[in-house]
Amino acid sequence: MEVEIFADLWCPFAHFSLRTVRVFRERLSPGSPVLVRAWPLELVNGQPLDPVVTAAHVAELRRDVAPELFAGFSPDDMPTTTLGALALVEAANDADPWLGESISVELRDALFEEGRPIDDGMLARLARRSSLDQSVIRDTRRVESRLAEGRGRGVKGSPHIFIGDNAMFCPLLDIERDRLGGLHMRERFERFEAFVTEQLAS
């Protein structure tokens, strides 16, 4: 089972989804890495994510579906860009998809669970530890290429999950907006499990 997730690092919905997809993977296809692909929202939207809005979404996720997650998140720790981190993951995926998955999880845990800022120093240390050239974090061409690929494949946002040739945008959550602009969510694990099972049987 090859699972690809187009996602941005600072997207809280992607953090929740990646955690959950990995649980499904361990149960259904433990020998396959989850491939996390760059979907740079600052390029899609023309600006970085707003830390205040992101903090509101974190609070909504904790309230509705994931009280155990986001324990260390602070909007003050939001990076000003994720392009270097996404470039590092793309390089790690090229070297070893399991390494790419590991770095993807480690970076999100640093931001959302441990309250550690993601800066160039952290990215350089991760690159050295992973035997990758530190220059990869300054080369965003692969991120831009992945964005173009995602657009060509119909990616709608972060996270957009592919299994083989089939895909769903944010399949693990139902999200509704109230009249004041707030979000309300519920888990849809059964929908995702049905999607995975259908792809495995095809």
N, C-alpha and C positions, 0 to 999 in steps of 0.2 A: 504494500500500500504506500504509494508516494503521495505525500501531502505537502502542498506548497501554501504558504501564507504570505500574501502581499500585505505588508504592515509597516507602520512607522514606529520608531522606538518610543516616542513620548505619547503614544495613543493608549489611554487606559483600557479601552475596549480590546485592543490587541493583546495587552498584557493578560487580561482575564482569559481571552480565547486561546492564547498560546499555552498557558498553564493547563487549560481543560483539554485541548487537543492532545497534549503529551500524555495525559492520563488515558485517553482513548487509545492512543498509539501503543502504550505499554500493554494494554489488554488485548488489542486486536492484531497488531503487527509490530512487535517489539524490535524486529531487525531493521526497521526503516527509519532513517532520520527525518525530522520535520525540516523542510527547506523554507527558511524565512527570507523572503524577497523584499527588496527595498521598494517602499511606496512613500516617497518623501512629500509629506503634506505641505511643507513650506514651499515646494515648487508647484504642487497642485493648486494650492490656495493663494500663492503669491506672497505669503507671509508666514512667520512661525506661529505655532499654536499659542494661544493666550493662556498664561499660567493660571489666571483666575477662573477662566472657563474650564480648563482642565481639572482644577481642584474641585469645581462643582460637579463635574462628571465622576470624579473619584468618589466623592461623597454619595452620589446617587447609586453608584455601583455597590459601595459598601452597604448602603441602606437596603437595597433591593435584592442583590444576588450574591455578594462576596464579602461578608463581614470580616472574613479571615485574611483578606488581601489588603494591600496598600497601607500597611501599618506604618511605614516609615516615610510616606510621601509628604513633601513640602513643596508648595509652588515656588519657593525661593531656590530650590535645587533644579528647576527646569533648565535644561541647556538652551542656549540661544539658537542653536542649530543642531540637527541630527545627521547632517550629510556625512561627516567624518565617521560617525559610528556606523551608519548604514554602509559606507564604503568598506569599513573594516569587516563587517559581516559578509559582504559580497566576496571579498578576498579570501576569507576563511572558508566560505562555501566552496570556492574553487579548489582550495587545498584539501579539504575534507569536510563533507556535509555535516558530519557529527560535530566537528569543531565549530562550524557555523551555527549550528543549533545551540551548542553550549555557550558561545559568546552572546548570542541573541538573548538567551535566558539570563545570563549573568548581568548584562547591561540593564535589562528591565528590572531585575531584582535590585540592582544598585539604586536605581531611580525611585522605584515604587515601594520597595520593602525595607531598604537599608538607609535611605536618606543620604546617599553619596552623590555628589555632583559628577556628571559625566563631562569631563573636560579633555583637552588634548593630552595632558599628562596621563590620565587613566587609559586613554585609547592607545597611547604609545607603549605603555607597560603591557597591555593586553597583546599588542602586536608582537613585542619582543618575546613574551612568554609563549606565544603560539608559533614562534619561528617564522613570523611574517615580517616583511620589510615595513618599517614605520612609515614610509612614504605613501603607503596605501591609504592612510587616513586623509591625505590631502588630494587624492585623485578621485574626483567625484564623477568621472566620465562613466564608470560602470553603473553608478546610481542613476544617472540620467538615461543610460541605455535601458536599465531595468524599468524605469518609469515609462519609457516609450513602449517596451514590451507589454507591460501591464495594461496600458491604454489599448494596445492592439488586441489584447485578450479579453477586454471588456471589464477590467477591474473598476469597481464603483467607489471603493474607499478602503479604509483600514478598520478591521481586517477583512480581506477577501480570500476565501479558502478554495483551493483547487484540489481535487482528487482525480488524477488522470486528466481527461478533457472536460470534466464537469466541475462546476463551481457554484458557490453561494456566497453572498455578501453577508458577513456577520451572522452566520447561521445559528450561533449558540444563544442569541438574545433576541427577544422581541422588545422593541423600544418604541415608546409613545411619548409625544410631547404634550404637556398640558397647556391651558390657555395662558399661563404666565411664562411659558417657555421652558419650564423644568422637564426633565426626562424621568420616565418611569419604565422599569425594566422587569422582565421575568426570564428565567432560564428556559431554554428550549433544547435540553440535552437529548430528548427523545427524537426531535427533528434531525439533529446532527447524527445521532446513531443510525437512524433510518437511511440518511444520505450516505453514510460510510458503508453500511451493510449492502446497500444497493450497488455501490461502486465495486465492492469486493466480489459481489456475485456476478458482475458483468464481464 
